[in-house]
Amino acid sequence: MDSTLETAIDKIRSVGERICENQVYCFDDYEFDPETRMGDATILCTRLGIPVTDDVVIEYAANRTFSPLPEPDIDAYEDALGASLPDDYKQLLATFGAFHLPGSAAICLASPTSAISSTCDGWWFDDPLTMTVLAISSYHQHSDGDSIGFVRDRDRFNPALFVFKHELRSGGDDPSLWTEHIADSFAAFVIAYIDGL
């Protein structure tokens, strides 16, 4: 295993008991009925080991989000995208799943289904097989609504990590118009982010 990836795994484990604070809407297991506009956080709160609440913003230990993703699920993720994913990202998914990190940037790694859905719905791409970017997490370091993720190069997503600036997205489909390089890899980003907490 690459030393950067090993360090990232150690750093993620080290923040396990630190508290994250996020909206319930960023969780796949938050049950929301769009017709009644009512939500139920019972299953979510139980999984996170916190008292059941109707609050929109909840606090929970980061390690309560750690749930390794099986390799067949990661393979299916790549199949749905029609492209390979960066190795360090796949290894972090296999080790921690859709994990969250503490801090003000709201790092909430999306599940594969959510990453595809939010990139298509939120970034106006119609088809996962042709979308030019993959948003893997929210990133509110400088602006609410931004994301971080990878840029596609034909049949693979490059390992470099970018901020997707939502306020610039309307400028066109070319990712160079609304992305900013922030790390050479997701693992390198995680290390720098946790070191800055």
N, C-alpha and C positions, 0 to 999 in steps of 0.2 A: 504494500500500500504506500502511496505517495506520502512524504512527510508533511506536506501542507494539509492533506486530507486528514492524516492522523491527528495533527494539531487541532484542526477544526472540530473533529469529533470530541477530543478531550475538552476543548473550550465549551462546546455545547453541553456536555455532561456537567461541567463545572457550574453552570448557571441554573441547574435543575430546580433548586428550591426558591430561586428568585421569583418575584411576583411580576406577572404580566397584567396589563390592563387593556382590554379591547371591547369592542361592541359585540354583542351576541351574534350579529348578522354575519360575522366573518367565519362562523363555524358551520360545517356541513350538517351537523346534527341538531342545529337550532331549528325547531319546527315553526314555520311562519305560514299562516293562511292569508294569501293576498286578497281573498274576497272579504273576509271579516277584518283584515288588517290587525289580526291578533297573533301573538306568538306564544309559544310554550317552550320554556328553557329547562323543563324537568329532566329530560334525558341528558342534555348538555351539562347541567350543573352536577348531576349525579356522577357522570363520567369524570368531571374535573375535581370532584371531591369538595365542592363548595355548597353552602346552603342554597336551596332552590329560591329563585328570586324572579321578580318581574322587571328588574332593572335592565336597562339596555346596555350599560357598561358594567362589566364584571371583572373581578380580580381573581387570579388563579396562579398556582405554581407552574413554571414553564415545563417541568418534567411531566406534568399531567397531560401534556399534548404529545408526548413521545409515544409513538406506536408504529413500529417498523412496517414497511410496505413489502409484501411478498414479491419475489422476483417476477412471477407471472403477471402481476399487476403492472409492474414497471415495463415489462415487454409489451403488454397491451396498450400502455400509454404511448410508447413509441410507435406502435402500429396505427393507433388512432391519429397520430400526427404525421405519419409517413416520413419520419425523420428520426435519426438517432439523437439522443440527449447527451450532454456532457457527462463524462464518467464520474466526476466528483459529485455532481448533483444526484445521479442515480445511486451512488453509494450512500449519500446522506439520506435519501429517501428510504433505502433499504435498512439503514441503521435507526432512523428516528421517525420516518413518515412525515406527515404534514405538521411539523413542529413550529412552535412559536418561541420567540426570544423576548426578554424584557427590554425596556428602553423606549424612547419617544418616537422611534421611526416606525413602530407597529409592524415588525417583521412577523408575518403570519404566513408561513409557507403553505401554499394551497395544495389540496389534494389534486391528483391528476385530473379528475373530472372537473373540479372547480377551476383549475388553471386553464383548461381548454375552454370551458364555458365562459369564464370571465374575459379571456382574451378575445374570443369571438364576439360576445355580447358587448363587452365594455370597450373594445378597441375597434369595433366595426369591421371585423373580418367575418366572412360568411362561412368559410370552410377551413377546418383544422389542417387539412392536407396542403393548403396553399397560404395560410397566414404567415406573414414575414417575421413575426416575433412571438414569443411565448412569455406571458407575464406569470411569474411564479410566486410573487408575494407583493403585498402592499408595501409602500415605502414612503412614510410621511415625514422624513427627515427635514425636507424643505417646503413641502406643499402637500396637504391632504389631497388624495386622489391619484398621486403618483404610484408607480409600481416598479419593481425590478424584474429583470428577466434576460432572456437570450434572444439573439437575432439569428434567423435561419440563413443557412448557406446551402441551397438546394436540398439535399437529403440528410442534412444534419443541422443541429443548433450548435453554434460555436460556443466554446467554453467561457469566453469573456462575458462579464456581467454588465448590464446597462440599466440606467434609470430611464423609465418611459415617462416623459413629462406630459401629463394629460392635457394641460392647457395649450400645448403646441400641436397636439395630434390632428386637429382640424386642418392643418397646413398641407396635408397630403399623405399619400400612402408610403412614401419613402421614409424608412426608419431613421435615416441620417438627419431628417428635419426635426425629430422630436425625441431622440435618445442621446444619452451622455454616458460614455464609458466610465465605470467606477471601480472595476477590478478585473484582473486577468482571469479569475475563476470565482465560482460561488464560494468554494472553500476559503480562498484568500479574503473575500469579502466578509465572511462569517468571523474569521480571526480578527480582522481590523475592527469590525463592529463590536464584538464582545470586548476587545481590549479598550475600546472607547467608552464602555459603560461606567 
